[in-house]
């Protein structure tokens, strides 16, 4: 298995990609047992642009997920947080699931579907 750090993967992370989480808690164990999977939940990558500062460093990679384990925010349910914060504080395994090129070619992140 190839392992890497968030800093190594950050340039590869794009809007529409997913992070899959394999938690170590009781609830995560139950989800993984029932689903017969290594994954307890997933999050969707989005991107925000921060105000001010160097234009080259304004890109903020965000993660939207539903979880009860976000220690950084102390919140439960669906939430969006900085991906770097979430990855750093998460106790468990994380996999980057990149949106395949064929799907990405059809994906227009600026188009709103009603």
Residue pairs with C-beta under 8 A, 6 or more apart in sequence:
6 83
6 84
6 87
6 88
9 96
10 61
10 84
12 96
12 98
13 45
13 61
13 83
13 96
14 45
14 98
14 99
14 104
15 45
15 46
15 47
15 109
16 44
16 45
16 99
16 103
16 104
16 107
16 109
17 44
17 45
17 96
17 97
17 98
17 99
18 42
18 43
18 44
18 45
18 96
18 97
18 99
19 42
19 43
19 45
19 63
19 65
19 83
19 87
19 94
19 95
19 96
19 97
20 38
20 39
20 41
20 42
20 94
20 95
20 97
21 28
21 39
21 40
21 41
21 42
21 43
21 65
21 67
21 90
21 92
21 93
21 94
22 28
22 32
22 38
22 39
22 40
22 92
22 93
22 94
22 95
23 29
23 31
23 32
23 40
23 41
23 69
23 90
23 91
23 92
24 91
24 92
25 69
27 40
27 68
28 40
28 41
28 69
28 92
29 40
31 40
31 41
32 38
32 39
32 40
38 93
39 95
40 92
41 65
41 66
41 67
42 65
42 97
43 63
43 64
43 65
43 67
43 86
44 63
44 64
44 65
45 61
45 62
45 63
45 83
46 62
46 63
46 64
46 80
47 59
47 60
47 61
47 62
48 60
48 62
49 58
49 59
49 60
50 58
50 60
51 58
60 82
61 82
61 83
61 84
62 80
62 81
62 82
62 83
63 80
63 81
63 82
63 83
63 86
64 78
64 79
64 80
65 78
65 79
65 86
66 77
66 78
66 79
67 76
67 77
67 79
68 76
68 77
69 90
70 76
70 79
70 81
70 86
70 89
71 89
72 81
72 85
72 86
72 89
73 79
73 81
87 94
99 107
